[in-house]
Structures are given as structure tokens and as C-alpha cells.
Amino acid sequence: MSGPEHHRRAEELAAEAGRLLGQGDGQATAGVWAAVAQAHAVLALAAATAVGASARMTAPWLRPPGPGSDRPRYH
């Protein structure tokens, strides 16, 4: 999984955790989704930190954001 893919997955899982918060039985599940989202976010950060280490790792982070792009879109 590339850095941008980890970032995308972290956003998806964090959104799911947010959806489950406040739903009674969903509280424990929300915590699990949040923890897994955090792990993906850390892996994305590690990949972003390694940018410049090789062209293969750098290329996905340099693409302009947009539909179909591998580059994460920051809010």
C-alpha cells in the first residue's frame, strides 16, 4: 500500500468511526475504527517523510490533487 493509499484509507476509517460515535452499541466499534485509522495515518506520514528517498515513492505525492489522483487532498 502506498502512502497516498494509506492516507485515503485513514480518512475512510476516520469517517466511519465518526459515524458510529454516539450510537450506543457503536462506541466500541468506533474506537477500533479510530485506532486502525490512526495506524494508516502514521504509515502515510512515514511515507510522506520518505519523499525524496526514491522516484518511485515520490511520484504519487507530487501529482496534483483531483479525481483519480493518488495524492491526498487536505481539508
N, C-alpha and C positions, 0 to 999 in steps of 0.2 A: 504494500500500500504506500503510495507516495505521500509527501507532506500535504499537498492540497487535498488529497482524498481523506487523510486523517482529519483535516480541518473541516471539511464538508460533513463527515460523519459525526464529529463533535457537535456541530451545530444542530444536526438532525436529532441526536440523542438528547441534547440540552432542551430542545423544543419539546420533545416527548416528556421529559422529566417535568418541565413547566406545566404541561397539560395535565399531568397526573397529580400535581400538588393540590392539596385541598379537597381531594376526592375520597377522604376517609381511608378505605382499603388501599388506595393507590399510593399512600405516603411511603411505604417501604419500597415499593417498586420505583417510585420517583427517585429515591435515594440511590438505588442501584443504577438507574439510567444516568443520573448525575455523575456518579463515580466513573462509569465507563466513558462518559463524555469527557470528563477531565483527563482520563488516560489518553484518549485520542488527541485532545488539545495539547498535551505535553509532547506527544510524538510529533504533532505538526510543528510545534515550537522548535523541537530538536532538528527537524528537517529544515526549517527556515533558517536556523542558526548555521547550518552546514552549507547554506547557499554560497557558492563560490568554490566549494570543495571540488566539484566536477561539473562539467557542462550538462551532464545527464540530470543531475539533481537541481541545477539552477534553472533550466529551461521552463519547467512548469510554473515557477513562481514569477517569471518575467512576462508571461502572456497577459495581455490586457484583460481585465475582468469583463464578463459578459456571458450571455447564454452559451453553454457548451464549453466554456473556458475551465481549465483546471485550476486557475488562480482563485484563491478565496476572495470573497467580497466582504469587506469590513463595513460594519454598520456605524 
